[in-house]
Amino acid sequence: MDLYISSRILSVPDKVLKRKCKKAIETASMIRKSEMLVM
């Protein structure tokens, strides 16, 4: 599974990968903020 994921990541262009990482980080921080608001 890990090898499959890393090969997929390597095949993705760097710019797209960075954009996806940024989006994922923003989404994660939004989820964390909403969780803190709920608590």
C-alpha positions as CSV (number, residue, x, y, z in Angstrom):
1,M,0.0,0.0,0.0
2,D,2.8,2.5,0.9
3,L,4.7,1.8,-2.3
4,Y,1.5,2.4,-4.3
5,I,0.9,5.7,-2.6
6,S,4.5,6.9,-3.0
7,S,4.5,6.0,-6.6
8,R,1.3,7.9,-7.1
9,I,2.8,10.9,-5.3
10,L,5.9,10.8,-7.4
11,S,3.9,10.7,-10.6
12,V,2.0,13.9,-9.6
13,P,3.7,17.2,-10.7
14,D,5.3,19.2,-7.8
15,K,3.0,22.2,-8.2
16,V,-0.2,20.1,-8.0
17,L,1.2,18.1,-5.1
18,K,1.9,21.3,-3.1
19,R,-1.5,22.7,-3.9
20,K,-3.2,19.5,-2.7
21,C,-1.0,19.5,0.5
22,K,-2.0,23.1,1.2
23,K,-5.7,22.3,0.7
24,A,-5.4,19.2,3.0
25,I,-3.6,21.2,5.7
26,E,-6.3,24.0,5.5
27,T,-9.1,21.4,5.7
28,A,-7.5,19.7,8.7
29,S,-7.0,23.0,10.5
30,M,-10.7,24.0,9.8
31,I,-11.8,20.6,11.2
32,R,-9.7,21.1,14.3
33,K,-11.1,24.6,14.8
34,S,-14.7,23.4,14.5
35,E,-13.9,20.5,16.9
36,M,-12.6,23.0,19.5
37,L,-15.7,25.1,19.1
38,V,-17.9,22.1,19.7
39,M,-16.0,21.3,22.9
